[in-house]
Amino acid sequence: MGKFFRSLVLVLLAFTGTVAVAAEVDYLNELNAEAESEASASANEGANSASHKNISDAKIKQKKDFEMALNNKLPSTYKLYKRLPFEQKMVVVETYLSNNKRMPVATSLMFDLYFKN
C-alpha cells in the first residue's frame, strides 16, 4: 500500500506540474498578444497625431480633457477609444461636448463606430 500511495503522489505531482507549465505558456501568450495590441494602438496614435497638425489648440485641449475624463471614469472603454482612427475620435469628442459632456452618449457612439469598422 505504501508503494501505491507513493506512486499515486508522484503521478499527481507530475500531472500538476504539466498543467502549471501549460497555464504559464497560455498566460505568456496572452501577455504577448496584449503587448502587440498596445504597440499597434500606440503606433496608430502616433501616425494619427502627425497627420492632423491643422487641428486648433482648443480642439486638442478639448480632446485631451475628454480623454482624461474617459480614462478616469471608464478605463476599459478608454482602451477601446484609443483604437479608433483620429477622425472618429474627434467625432466622439464633438458628440461629448455637444451633449453637455454626457459620457453615456459619447460611449454609445464610440461602440457604434468601433464595431462598425
RAQUICOR-V288176 format. One record per helix or strand. SS is the DSSP state (h for helix, s for strand). FROM is the first residue (numbers start at 1). TO is the last residue. If there is no record, write none. Layout:
SS|FROM|TO ; SS|FROM|TO
This chain:
h|2|51 ; h|57|73 ; h|75|82 ; h|86|98 ; h|103|116
